[in-house]
Amino acid sequence: GFEVGLSGLTNITSGNDNILMGYQTNSDGDENLIIGNDSNTQLGSATANQCTIIGHNSSANASLQIVMGYNADILNGGQDVLIGVNSSINGSAFPTFPTLSTHVGSSGTFVGFYNQSLGYNQTINGEDNVALGNFNSITGNDNISIGNGLTMATTQSYAMGVDSSSFVDYALQVSLNNGKLPDTYLDE
């Protein structure tokens, strides 16, 4: 392997063909590329192979992960892409199963698999969900959230809107402020 930076070799216990650049970078796996301080491809006893990590204090402990950002972490799963700040993908329920999740944005938290997200402060807990926008929260499976401030605890719902939380299962819904129009629209 190739190591550059202070303490680049401190924690390497095994692994081959790694490229590590930065202070206290760490890899116990094989064929990893890590650029950034305090970043690693090993948390606890799990070993990750063929990961790309670019950023400060970022990590992955499963193989075939891409992590770019500050305080960005992928725990278990596999074949995930995480780009952002203060974000995480957690496939703990599926430690040997590829979770195939993707998040681009900051302050995102994802538990489950096959979840996709684009935006700020997204929270997804379940599988096969998509969130586009900001401040969206999904708990359940097979949901699509498009907008800002949407909270869904549903199955197979498709929601578009702003600041709404009254969604039901197996539905397509459009909602603005839980169905309440602002006073400015009531005067017209």
N, C-alpha and C positions, 0 to 999 in steps of 0.2 A: 504494500500500500504506500500511499504518499501522504505525509502529514506536515502541516505548516502551522505554527502558532504555539504559544506557550502552553504547556501541559497537554499538547495534542495526543501524546502517547500515554498519559497517566492512567486512564481507565480501560484501555484496550486489552482484553484478555484473550481474544481469539478473533478470527475473521481474516479474509483475504481480499485483495484487490479493492480496498477502500481508498477514497480520496477525502481527507479531512483537512479543513482549513478554518482556523479560529481557535480562540482560547477555550480549553476544556471540551473540545469536541470528542465524541465517544461513539464507537461502533463495535459491537460483538459479532455482527453479521458479515456477509460477503457482498462485494460489489456495490457499496453505498457511496453516495456523494453527499458530503455534509459541508456547507459553507456557513459559518456564523458562530458566534460565541455561545457556550453552554448548550449546544444542540447535540442530539444523539439519536441513535436508532436502537436503543436498548433500555427498557424500563423493567426493573425487576428481573425475572428469569427468562422473559421472552426475547427471542432473537429475531431481528428483521434483516432481510436481504433485499438488494436491488431497490433501495429507496433513494429519493432525492429530497434533501432538506436544505432550504436556503432561508436563513433568518436567525434571529437571536432567541435563545431559550425555547426552541421548538423540538419536537420529538415524534417518533413513530416506533411502535414495538411490534409491527407486523410487516410482512413483506409487500413489495410493490406499491409503496405509498409515495405520494408527492405532497410535501408540506412546504409552503412559502409564507413567511410572515413572522411576527413577533408574538411570543407566547401562544403558538399554534401547536396543537397536539392531536395525534391519532393514536387511540388505544385499541388494540386488537383489530379484528376484521382483516381487510386487505383490499388492494386496488382502489384506494380512495384518493381524492384530490382535495386539498384544503389550502385555500389562499386567503389570508386575512390576519387580523390582529385579535388576540384574546379569543380564540375560537377553538373548538374541539369537536372531533368525531369519535364516538365511543361505540365500538362493536363488541363490548364485553360479553354480551349474551351469545355471541357467535365467534368465539376466539379462534377458530380454525376455518371459518367460512368467509369468503370475500364479501365485504359489505357494499362495495361499489357505490359509495356516496361521494357527492361533490358539493363543496361550499365555496363560494366566492363572496367575500365580505367580512366585516368585522363583528366581533361579539356574538358569534353563532355557537350554538350547542346542539349536537345531534347524537341521538341514541337510536340505534337500529340499523337497517340496511336499505339500500336502493333509494336513498333520499337525495334530493337535489335542491340547492338553494342559491339564490342570488340576492344579496341585500344585507342591510345592517340589522343586527340584533334579532336574528331568526332563531327560534327554538323548535326542534322537531324531535318527537319521541314516537317511533313506530316504523313502518316500512312503506316503501313505494309512495312517498310524499314529495310534492314540489311546492316551494315557497318562493315567490318573486315579490320584492318590495322590502319594506322595513317594519320592524317591530311585530312580526307575525309569529304566532305560536300554533303548532299543530300537535295534537295527541291523537293517534289513531293510524289507520292504514288507508292507502289509496286516495289521498286528498290532494287537491290543488288549491293554493292560496295565492291570489293576485291582488295586491294592494298594500295598504299600510294599516297597522294596528288591528289585524284580524286574529281572532282567537278561535280555534276550531278543536273540538273534541269529538270527532266524527269518523265515520267510515264511508268511503267513496262519495265525498262531497266536493263540489267545485264552487269556490267562493271568490267573488270579486267585490271590492269595496274599500271602505275606510272606517276605522274605529268601530268594528262590529264584532259581536260574539254569539249572536243567536242563529246558529247554524244547525241543521238536522242531517241525519244520515241519508245517503243515496239521493242527493239533490244538487241542482244547480241554483245558486242564489247570488243575487246582487244586493248589497246592503250599504247604506251610508248612515253612519252613527246609529246603528241598530234600528234603522227605519225611521229615524227622527230627522226631519229637515231643519236646518238652521233657521232662526227667526228671519234672516234676510230674505229667504226664499218664500216665506209665508205671506209677506206683504205684497208680492207681485200678483 
